[in-house]
Amino acid sequence: MERLSLCFMEIVLSESLQAGEELCDYLEPDDDTLELLEANCIRLPFPAYPVGEQTRWFLGQGVLLRDDDGAAVLARGRTAEDLDRLRDLMPGDWLNDCR
């Protein structure tokens, strides 16, 4: 049951990062971006799922983030302003940033 519950949590959180382009975004990070993520956001105590993967979850000011082993950072803002604040904090080629 423990693994099943973890799977459901991963599904819900992951899907929330992909719904509604105005509140979600995607970035291919570099080392500086990952350092900014770790310095400015709180790492959530979720175990890696799927087991053995290096997926890390973070919480920033009004944003939920997932680091997929340095290959991608996915973000969902509570508001568009929260997501813009994150984009300003972690500059890069965000997929949905049309500012």
N, C-alpha and C positions, 0 to 999 in steps of 0.2 A: 504494500500500500504506500510506503514511503516514496518509492520511485514513481508510482503512478501519480501521486499528488504533485511531485516535482515536475513531471511532464506537463500536467495541466497548467501549472504556474508558468512554465516556460512558454507554452502555447499562447496564453492570454497576454503575457508581457510582450512577446515577440510580435504578435498580431497588432498590438497597440502601436508599435513603432512603424507600422506600414499602412496605417489607415489615415486618410485625409492629408493630402500633400501640404496644405497650408499650415499644418501643425507638426509635420514629420519631415525629416531630412536625413541625408546620407553623405558621408565624407570618407574618402580614402586618406587616412592619416599618415603623417610622417612622425618621426621620433619627437619633435617639438610638440606636436599636437597631443600625443599620448602623455607627455610630461605635464602639459596644461590640464589635461583631463584629470590626471591623478592629483595634481596640486589644488584644483579648484572644485572638485566634486567628491562626494562621499561614496566610497565603494560599498555596495550593498552585500550583505553576508549570504548570498545565494551560492549554493554549490554549483560547480560546472555541470551543465547539461547540454548536450549529451555527455555522459560520463567520459572524462579524459580530454574533452575539448577545453580550450582556453577562452571561453566566453566569460566576460566580466560585466557586471551591471553596476551602474553609478546613478547617483541622484545629484543633480545640480539645482540651482535656483530656478524652480519651476520647470525642470526638464528631467526626463528619464532617458538614460543613455545605455547603450550596449556596445562594448568593445569586442569585436570578433577577432581575437588573437592578433591585433594590430593591422588586420587587413581592411577593416571597415569600422566606422563608428556610426551607429544609427541613433537618432535622437527624436524624441517627441516632446514638444513643449505643451505646457498647460494652456498657454496663450501664444499668439503669434509674436508678441513682444518678448516673451520668455525665450522663444526659439531664436529670435534676432539677437538677444543678449548673448546667447551661447555662441552664435556665429561670429559675433564681434570678439568674444573671448578666445575662440579657437578659429583663427582665420584659415581659410582654405577654399577649395573649389567645392562648396556645398552644392549638391545636386539640384535642390529646389529653391535656392536663394536667387530671387529675381530683383533684388534691390539695386 
